[in-house]
Amino acid sequence: MIEVRHLKTLSALRETGSLVEAAERVHLTQSALSHQLKDLEEKLGCPLFIRKTKPVRFTSAGLRLLQLADDVLPSFRSAQRDIQRFAEGESGRLHIAIECHSCYEWLMPTIDHFREHWPDVELDLSTAFGFMPLPALARGDLDLVVTSDPQDIPNIEYIPLFQYESQVALSRHHPLAKKDFLTPQDFEKETLITYPVEIDRLDIFKHFLSPAGVSPAKIRHSELTLMMMQLVASGRGICCIPNWALTEYTNRQYVITKSLGEEGVWCKLYIAIRKDQRENAYMEDLISTASKTCFKNLKGILAPEL
């Protein structure tokens, strides 16, 4: 009566909080997902969650099935990985480049999990600050790139991980701290602290400042998010990074954050791979693990709109 697909669906519903996003997560239409849940409820003779609540509220029966999902699904995925390894071989190469240091917060747990299950895959990790990683991926020098800046390159596929808001970090005593949100003109007299990459690859320039024809008074570079926060907290400038990378510092009241414009600037983070790698067993496992780790560890992110 209860199948693995039901447990996956309920788990996705808990993680996303809505039927629409859960349907995307398990690759079903909303109608098909609703039908699957209704059919299960009819077979069980009781409701599993309360309709028209957001986030979704589960009944006692639903919570019991979620407990079962937490017990069963990790073992199920582990068995699938083992079988794939037996069928396709366990060795290979996975050279990864990332375009921001803040990605380490979720990428390192992903890599730790990956090494445990694929010990014979040669894994290498580097930042993409000193070179253009996507052409290197196309050439075969890299095997995977974490990027928020997809480019139209033949044979490269982009798998969206999540959506995030680019937010500005300010000192609690900064004059702009009194504003509800920031406008491009607010940056004209400010020192903007950024990672050391080309400005046309930075979200704040691509989606906010450059379209408005505005430049900050000064740009200062830092490779470390922690150093950025120290400079911001001491009033040496402001910075703009993903909202989830700021959670630790706002929780400690180290800095405050503001949105870019009234609606905020929302961007997507992608995993880029060559299309001929898509069916590779350990590549599929890494992508799946990365997605689960992101939504488990990061605050303020949303499911990607496909």
Buried (B, 14 or more C-beta within 10 A) or exposed (E): EBEEEBBBBBBBBBBBBBBBBBBBBBEBEBEEBBEBBEEBBEEBEEBBBEEEEEEBEBBEBBBEBBEBBEEBBEEBBEEBBEEBBEEEEBEBEBBBBBBBBBBBBBBEBBBEBBEEBBEEBEBEBEBBBEEEBBEBBBEEEBBBBBBBBBEEBEEBBBBBBBBBBBBBBBBEEBEBEEEEBBBBEBBEEBBBBBBEBEBEBBBBBBBBBBEEEBBBEEBBEBEEBEEBBBBBBEEEBBBBBBBBBBBBBBEEEBBBBBBBBEEBBBBBBBBBBBEEBEEBBBBBBBBBBBBBBBBEBBEBBBBBEE
